[in-house]
């Protein structure tokens, strides 16, 4: 879900129907961002970057537990 809602629009400029650019602009316009802008694409905010990193760590640790 994070890939489709944040990274696809950030990297390609294409948005999902249920998450149009206008929705992003009204809800996340004034949030902190770490990533540089790409043209006029949306930029994932810091809160979502932190959540994505935590999710990735959880996934990796869970996979390691299953493997060992």
C-alpha positions in Angstrom: 0.0 0.0 0.0 2.8 2.4 0.9 4.4 1.7 -2.5 1.3 2.6 -4.4 0.2 5.6 -2.3 3.5 7.3 -1.9 6.3 6.0 -4.0 4.6 5.5 -7.3 3.3 9.1 -7.3 6.6 10.4 -6.1 8.7 8.6 -8.7 6.3 8.6 -11.7 3.8 11.4 -11.1 0.9 8.9 -11.5 -1.8 8.8 -8.8 -4.3 6.3 -7.7 -8.0 7.3 -8.2 -8.6 7.1 -4.4 -5.5 9.3 -3.6 -5.5 12.2 -6.1 -3.0 15.0 -5.9 -5.6 17.4 -4.6 -6.2 15.2 -1.5 -2.4 15.1 -0.9 -2.1 18.8 -1.2 -4.9 19.5 1.3 -3.7 17.0 3.9 0.1 16.9 3.6 1.0 20.3 2.2 2.6 21.6 5.4 4.3 18.5 6.7 8.0 17.9 7.0 9.7 16.3 4.0 13.2 14.9 3.6 13.2 13.9 0.0 13.9 16.4 -2.8 11.0 17.3 -5.2 10.8 15.6 -8.6 9.0 18.0 -11.0 5.5 18.6 -9.5 5.1 15.1 -8.0 4.0 14.6 -4.5 6.7 14.1 -1.8 6.3 11.5 0.9 6.4 13.3 4.2 8.7 12.5 7.2 6.0 10.7 9.2 5.4 8.2 6.3 9.1 7.8 5.7 9.5 6.8 9.4 6.6 4.4 9.2 7.9 2.8 6.0 11.3 2.3 7.5 9.8 0.7 10.6 7.6 -1.5 8.4 10.6 -2.6 6.4 12.6 -3.5 9.5 9.7 -5.4 10.9 9.3 -7.3 7.6 13.1 -8.2 7.4 13.2 -9.3 11.1 10.0 -11.4 10.6 11.5 -13.1 7.5 14.7 -13.8 9.4 12.8 -15.4 12.3 10.9 -17.6 9.8 14.1 -18.6 8.0 16.0 -19.6 11.1 
